Amino acid sequence: MTRIGVAGLGHWGPNLARNFSELAELTWLCDSEPERRDIASRYTQAKFTSSFDEMLEDPNLDAVVVATPVPTHFDLARRALEAGKHVLVEKPPAMKGHEMDELVALASERDLVLMPGHLLLYHPGVRRVKDMIAAGELGDVLCVYGNRQNLGIIRSNENALWSLGVHDLSVILYLLDEDPAEANAFGRDFLTSGVEDVVFCYLRFPSGKIAHMHLSWLDPHKMRKITVVGTEKMVVFDDMELERKVTVYEKAPWRPSDRYGEWQTRTGDIFSPRIASDEPLKLECIEFLRLVSGEGDRQKVATDGARVVRALDMLTTSLHGG
Ligand SMILES: NC(=O)c1ccc[n+]([C@@H]2O[C@H](COP(=O)([O-])OP(=O)(O)OC[C@H]3O[C@@H](n4cnc5c(N)ncnc54)[C@H](O)[C@@H]3O)[C@@H](O)[C@H]2O)c1
């Protein structure tokens, strides 16, 4: 059994601790705030510490999960890799492309797993959309766009691009499997100076595909949706739906008509395939343990994570007028 330590027991960390207590041996829980010891009392087999280094010094610990605030990720992930531990680090693992490259190189040198916690990549609905694209069912993909809007949670330390956009960006790059050639972001900090609450992003890829993201916590709609437009079919992943997570539209451009140079379109069935209701976080944890055990491609998961950080870096530069 892989021995795991979880650092960061705020809102999200306890979900990771719960899953790893069921799937592996949860031997350490760590939070710099000693009062988080309360959460640790649920797991009597795990030791609690407020010192990340004390946890890393345990030679029997195989892997560390980092669920602390984003600005701490790079430093903690680097220290864990240097101590010879595999790392699952919440998204994004670093705030700069060059920092992520350093983590990827360190993991590769030491043959350790460096996996970013991009939850949606383990969602059975997103996997289904990826399979459809890979099988050519949509024809050629032309464009992808994400909507992640809501009224709140209004954050004061992370902008909408970093807080919300990282989810859609990870999915868009996973579906298209390309680095963007161009990434532009436009937004405004209406409520808190310097923290953009409404952000629009445009990405263009070397293949000619384009993508867009609307990210906002000042919006009447609660949306968590990705739309993929292909030349044969179109598909929507809607995480707000309970049952119809994926809807396939047999709608497409067809052929130029004889009149006025207009295009005729084709419309067929609209249907929702059955999507397994497995908890994406559990699937993410299982994938991490699989990589730690030597199965799968540990290099790819790290380099795919680097692609997301590079794109976030490009979008942030653009957002701030660079
Ligand atoms: N994948 C998802 O869907 C998802 C959802 C929510 C949060 N997250 C991510 O999880 C991370 C944590 O978010 P949260 O909402 O739980 O934050 P939070 O602020 O509620 O909790 C963070 C915890 O980390 C602790 N901490 C800070 N520095 C530390 C250090 N050096 N060593 C040990 N503990 C330290 C804090 O005391 C706090 O208890 C973030 O990266 C966030 O983006 C992911």
The ligand as a MOL file (V3000), in Angstrom:
LIG
                    3D

  0  0  0     0  0            999 V3000
M  V30 BEGIN CTAB
M  V30 COUNTS 44 48 0 0 0
M  V30 BEGIN ATOM
M  V30 1 N -9.8170 20.6040 -7.7810 0
M  V30 2 C -10.8040 21.3290 -7.2560 0
M  V30 3 O -11.9440 21.2590 -7.6950 0
M  V30 4 C -10.5100 22.2230 -6.0920 0
M  V30 5 C -11.5610 22.7370 -5.3220 0
M  V30 6 C -11.2290 23.5750 -4.2500 0
M  V30 7 C -9.9010 23.9080 -4.0100 0
M  V30 8 N -8.9290 23.3840 -4.8160 0 CHG=1
M  V30 9 C -7.5150 23.7400 -4.6020 0
M  V30 10 O -7.0770 23.2470 -3.3430 0
M  V30 11 C -6.1310 24.1550 -2.7810 0
M  V30 12 C -6.5840 24.5400 -1.3840 0
M  V30 13 O -7.8170 25.2420 -1.4850 0
M  V30 14 P -8.7520 25.4270 -0.2140 0
M  V30 15 O -9.9890 26.0790 -0.7200 0
M  V30 16 O -8.8350 24.1600 0.5590 0 CHG=-1
M  V30 17 O -7.8830 26.5000 0.6310 0
M  V30 18 P -7.9860 26.8130 2.1780 0
M  V30 19 O -7.3900 28.1610 2.3560 0
M  V30 20 O -9.3470 26.5350 2.6920 0
M  V30 21 O -7.0040 25.7360 2.8470 0
M  V30 22 C -5.6300 25.7490 2.6920 0
M  V30 23 C -4.9900 25.1430 3.9470 0
M  V30 24 O -3.5840 25.0520 3.7260 0
M  V30 25 C -2.9240 25.3860 4.9540 0
M  V30 26 N -1.5390 25.7810 4.6380 0
M  V30 27 C -1.1020 26.9410 4.0780 0
M  V30 28 N 0.2370 26.9210 3.9280 0
M  V30 29 C 0.6550 25.6970 4.3800 0
M  V30 30 C 1.9400 25.0830 4.4750 0
M  V30 31 N 3.0470 25.7030 4.0680 0
M  V30 32 N 2.0050 23.8380 4.9830 0
M  V30 33 C 0.8940 23.1950 5.4240 0
M  V30 34 N -0.3440 23.7640 5.3820 0
M  V30 35 C -0.4640 24.9890 4.8390 0
M  V30 36 C -3.7790 26.4930 5.5440 0
M  V30 37 O -3.5750 26.6120 6.9370 0
M  V30 38 C -5.1840 26.0000 5.2050 0
M  V30 39 O -5.7460 25.2060 6.2450 0
M  V30 40 C -6.0160 25.3240 -3.7460 0
M  V30 41 O -4.9310 25.1010 -4.6010 0
M  V30 42 C -7.2970 25.2510 -4.5600 0
M  V30 43 O -7.1230 25.7770 -5.8590 0
M  V30 44 C -9.2130 22.5440 -5.8220 0
M  V30 END ATOM
M  V30 BEGIN BOND
M  V30 1 1 1 2
M  V30 2 2 2 3
M  V30 3 1 2 4
M  V30 4 1 4 5
M  V30 5 2 4 44
M  V30 6 2 5 6
M  V30 7 1 6 7
M  V30 8 2 7 8
M  V30 9 1 8 9
M  V30 10 1 8 44
M  V30 11 1 9 10
M  V30 12 1 9 42
M  V30 13 1 10 11
M  V30 14 1 11 12
M  V30 15 1 11 40
M  V30 16 1 12 13
M  V30 17 1 13 14
M  V30 18 2 14 15
M  V30 19 1 14 16
M  V30 20 1 14 17
M  V30 21 1 17 18
M  V30 22 2 18 19
M  V30 23 1 18 20
M  V30 24 1 18 21
M  V30 25 1 21 22
M  V30 26 1 22 23
M  V30 27 1 23 24
M  V30 28 1 23 38
M  V30 29 1 24 25
M  V30 30 1 25 26
M  V30 31 1 25 36
M  V30 32 1 26 27
M  V30 33 1 26 35
M  V30 34 2 27 28
M  V30 35 1 28 29
M  V30 36 1 29 30
M  V30 37 2 29 35
M  V30 38 1 30 31
M  V30 39 2 30 32
M  V30 40 1 32 33
M  V30 41 2 33 34
M  V30 42 1 34 35
M  V30 43 1 36 37
M  V30 44 1 36 38
M  V30 45 1 38 39
M  V30 46 1 40 41
M  V30 47 1 40 42
M  V30 48 1 42 43
M  V30 END BOND
M  V30 END CTAB
M  END
